[in-house]
Amino acid sequence: MPDPMHQFEIKRLVELDVFGLDASFTNSSLFMVLAAMCVIFLTIFGMRGRALVPTRMQSVAEISYEFVANMVRDNVGSGGQRYFPFVFTLFMFILFCNMLGMLPYSFTVTSHIIITFAMAAVVFIGVTIIGFAKHGIGFLKFFVPSGVPVALLPLLVVIEVISYLTRPVSLSVRLFANMMAGHTMLKVFGAFVVGLGVIGGWAPLAFMVAFTGLEILVAFLQAYVFAILTCIYLNDALHMHH
């Protein structure tokens, strides 16, 4: 039976050494570039005509724009619109990485924890900087719950700090685990289809078709969850609702 984990193997396409560091161009790098190119193509070339009656590509670009703009407006408020380009780029990049991973013989970039953690770390560090830039040292009040007895305050502050520091971990693991588990399941059932042949392979094939549809939905939902949690973290940094 084929190894279901083989699909996650990173392969060097162009060997590159920079000051003793391995900076090779890999299959992961290739699909990140492809995802970025797809986003650029959709947003720039899709809106190039700016027709009154939009084309299909223009409609997709406009719907994507409005979807993320409403997400930022509803979760961060009008003050969060300056961060819309970042949230939109993050959402579209993750979405296209997830969707490209659904193509046969492709590579799922977001199935690697190092990629998802890097994006989550950028969000975490950026939000923390925004919080201190807006509120100064007063941002530390975010870790002090209001209306709590003084005796419980030290314990709750420690819990709040730990909870805050685990944000990039939970944000990255959620995306990575969902994508990796889904693609592993597809590979396993694909092996069952091949192994059981024409006679016995119909049941796993039917499950695989249904599961593929579910995986496409999960690919969108995980991009949405990553983006909306980014908006919630931005809202915490800007308004300190606690």
ABEGO torsion letter per residue (X at the ends): XBBAAAAABBBBABBBBBGGBBABBBAAAAAAAAAAAAAAAAAAAAAAAGBABBBAAAAAAAAAAAAAAAAAAAAAEAAAAAAAAAAAAAAAAAAAAAAAAABBGBBBAAABAAAAAAAAAAAAAAAAAAAAAAAEAAAAAAABBBGBBAAAAAAAAAAAAAAAAAAAAAAAAAAAAAAAAAAAAAAAAAAAAAAAEAAAAAAAAAAAAAAAAAAAAAAAAAAAAAAAAAAAAAAAAAAGBX
